[in-house]
Amino acid sequence: MIKRKADLCNFICLSLVGTALIFLSVTPLSAAVLEFPRDLNQIKFLNLYELESKKKLHPLSAWRLLEVEKNYSECLKKAPSLFQKNKKLQGWILTVWGQCQLKVLEIQKDLKSFNSFLSTLEKNQELLDSGPWKNSLQNLSQKIFLWIINSEDKTRSEFFYPRIKKFIFNKYISFNGELKKWAHNQTEKEFPGLNPKAKKEEIFNPENILPLKAKEKLLNLEPFLKNQGIDSFKVDKEVLMELLNQSYRKMEYQNLIQVSSQMEKYFQFTQSYPNFLLMLGRSHQFTGGYDKAIYYFQKIINEYAESDETQEALFRSGLVCMRLKNYKEAKRFFETLYSLKLDKYDITGRYWWLKTLELTDDPRFLSEKKSFVFDFPYSYYGLKIQIGSEEETSGVFKDVTKIPNSRWEVLGEVEQGWIRFRELSQRGWLMEAQSEAANIPVPTNPVNIYYFSVLMSKAFQHPLSVRLMNQLLEHTHDIRNLEMLKSIYPLTYSQKIKIESEKYKINPVLIMSLIRQESAFGLRALSSSQAAGLMQMIQPTAIEVAGKLKLKIQFPEDLYRPEINIPMGVFYYSEVLKEFNNHVPLALAGYNAGPHKIKTFVSLRNETKMIMNEKLDILSSDLWIDEMPWAETTGYVKSILRNSLIYHLIQGKSLSKEPDFWRDLVVITQ
């Protein structure tokens, strides 16, 4: 209680300091002032993808809706007048105009409307130089110009060549190599000999004429697997480690175990040795060789205590002991891990330590349980503890603190960005508003960060809202309340989700929970692996699913549309769910890592073979999730299960306390 009061004091004091700084500063002539929480309810935002009615739409909303609904020709007709009437948004209007122009060229092969777009671009070239729209507008201009110069209708397209060439040279830095090369070729045609081609020099490569006299390189693990002599091979330790990693990624654990005795001499006195030992320990763990797994993990703990691998060795040793029901030994490993006070296993490692306290009747259990729930109330394990204890069921919403009123001034150039953001958000231009929001500096005091995050949620900028609120939650407990949870667990696109989910007998909560984890409801989410849209589908999967649903799509553009992404994503998850006999956690793992990987993992041990078809106890139902080789997939499964619990709590629904709670929670009984 004392700690909580101190947190609250710090939270409010920081807020007052931040507010005081605003009033002490010299206020410029122009400033946008936001009064919180008043303005949270006064500013009304629109989502064009969730319209209840198309009547009485603002002209900007109605025009943007034309592009959303793929009425590109009508979009082009109305673009010039809207461009002239909305000076502050001209960069974004020209960008959407360009999107419609490109689609008309690609679909209708019609160049009639291009003259108007090009003329506007020529008169407003400065829009390509600055503004949040700059990159999008440059990219669209390049695509449009490339379509024109590659058009088969040369009679019409060549009419525009001189103007396009001139524009490219005027904005030379804005365009890619292909367009620059084309522009130079056009100049060469007009003035032959102006750019003489340099003679290509041949580069001397002695390997082309000299025979290589060296040992044959080791390209795979076959010689080790066949017990062949290695002396005739050139063994490079880095190459060898990469071959081992490749075999590990392919889940060839038995191969790694088989060659380990021959391999060890190459790594024993190198920096790679702890990693080598960890790889062997995991391989034995995943294939049920628990004694050997403990041996290798223990070797790391004893001999390489300062290495990065020690944390995982402790964690996996604890999990192995839990499998063997050796709870006292598991407690020793988890307690050592907890004592390191490192972030990697701060929740998971501490939870399993807590379970060992319970299973060994340790008197510290009740106090540690209370502490865990206070520190991690919204984690998967924190929620499971609260749901499993009668006295803790409502703990998620306990100790609600009223957030004080606040005032935030947006000054200078940022004010213009805020004005554009507000206008775009009120007109339903979500993706354009997202770009503007990225350029608005986040407030400095905690109270304004809280309100700004809630405001972003109301404006459907959910990824930003979730990120800011999670950062704030790391530093204070005083924002824990129902409004905060609702702001970062939105119900956006719920109607579309409900319609698609019910087609496949899936509870909509599961799909909302999946989207919350995959993209945080960000329409234009694109991962490093090029997974696109709300439900994060990669191109091969998207093409396969589109074929099954008889859809014609362009990747990734069409995946940014919820009316396309949601039906495709729900269908694909329903197919994965069938593969795993409606076992939701396994299907979630399969959705993330790929069904084949999860089936392989499950098939390697008797303990995991039963997961799909048998009812597991409370330990086994979670143990396999933390045992998986892929940390990302482990976190993914628990995060979505956590999301589903929070969505049900927000909606006031009762939850099952069974280990397989997800059966009632997320799948509608057929």
HURARA-V606823 format. One line per field, one symbol per residue. ss: DSSP state (H for helix, E for strand, C for the rest). phi: phi as a letter, one per 40 degrees, with the letter a starting at -180 (. if undefined). psi: psi as a letter, one per 30 degrees, with the letter a starting at -180 (. if undefined). A space follows every 50 residues. Layout:
ss = ???
phi = ???
psi = ???
//
This chain:
ss = CHHHHHHHHHHHHHHHHHHHHHHHCCCCCCEEEEEECHHHHHCCCCCHHH CCCCCCCCHHHHHHHHHHCCCHHHHHHHHHHHHHHCHHHHHHHHHHHHHH HHHHHHHHCCCCCHHHHHHHHHHCHHHHCCCCCHHHHHHHHHHHHHHHHC CCCHHHHHHHHHHHHHHHHHCHHHCCHHHHHHHHHHHHHHCCCCCCCCCC CCCCCHHHCCCCCCCEECCCCHHHHCCCCCCCEECCHHHHHHHHHHHHHC CCHHHHHHHHHHHHHHHCCCCCHHHHHHHHHHHHHHCCCHHHHHHHHHHH HHHCCCCCHHHHHHHHHHHHHHHCCCHHHHHHHHHHHHHCCCCCCCCHHH HHHHHHHHHCCCCCHHHHHHHHHHHCCCCHHHHHHHHHCHHHCCHHHCCC CCCCCEEEEEEHHHHHHHHHHHHHHHHCCHHHHHHHHCCCCCCCCHHHHH HHHHHHHHCCCHHHHHHHHHHHHCCCCCCCCHHHHHHHCCCCCHHHHHHH HHHCCECHHHHHHHHHHHCCCCCCCECCCCCECCCCECHHHHHHHHHHCC CCCCCCHHHHCHHHHHHHHHHHHHHHHHHCCCCHHHHHHHHHHCHHHHHH HHHCCHHHHCCCCCCCCCCHHHHHHHHCCCHHHHHHHHHHHHHHHHHHHH CCCCCCCCCCCHHHHHECCC
phi = .cccccdccccccdcccccccccccccccbacbbbbcdcccccbbbbccb ccaccfccdccccccdcdcgccccdccccdcccccbdcbdccccccdccc ccccccccfbcdccdccccccccbcccccahccdccccccdccccccccc ccccdcccdcddccccccccbdccbcccccccccccccccbdgcbdcccc ccccbdccbbccbaccccbacddcccfcccdcbcbbdccccccccccccc gccccccccdcccdccbdbbcccdccccccccdcccbgccccdcdccccc ccbbdcccccdcccccccccccccgcccccccccccccccfbcdbccccc cccdcccccbfcccdccccccccccbcbcdccccccccbdcbdcccbcfc bccccabbbbbfccdcccccdccccccgccccccccccbcccdccdcccd cccccccccgccdcdcccccccccbaccbcaccccccbbcbdgccccccc cccbfbcddccccccdccbfgcdbcacccgcbgdbfbcddcccccdcccf bbbbbcdccccdcbccdcccccccccccdbfgcddcccccccchdccccc dcccbcccccdcbbcccccccbcccccdcbdccdcccccccddcccdccc cgccbcccdcdccccbbccc
psi = eeeeeeeeeeeeeeeeeeeeeeffljklekkkkkjkgefefekklkjffh kfkgkhkkeeeeeeeeeeggieeeeeefeeeeeefiefgeeeeeeeeeee eeeeeeefhjfefeeeeeeeeefhfffffllffeeeeeeeeeeeeeeefg kfieeeefefeeeeeeeeeehefflleeeeeeeeeeeeeeikfeikkkkk kkkkjffffkkkilkkkjfageeeeghlkfffkjjkeeeeeeeeeeeefg hieeeeeefeeeeefffehlffeeeeeeeeeeeeefggieeeeeeeeeee eefhfflffeeeeeeeeeeeeeeggieeeeeeeeeeeeffhleegeeeee eeeeeeeefghkffeeeeeeeeeeehfgleeeeeeeefkeffegfeglhk kkklllkkkjlbeeeeeeeeeeeeeffgieeeeeeeefgjkklfkeeeee eeeeeeefggieeeeeeeeeeefffkfggjleeeeeegilgkgeeeeeee efeghkkfeeeeeeeeeefhgjegkjlfggkkaegikleeeeeeeeeegh kjlkkfefffjefeeeeeeeeeeeeeeefghgjeeeeeeeeefkeeeeee eeffkeefffeeflklleefffefeffkfjeeeeeeeeeeeeeeeeeeee ggklkkglehffefefkkk.
//
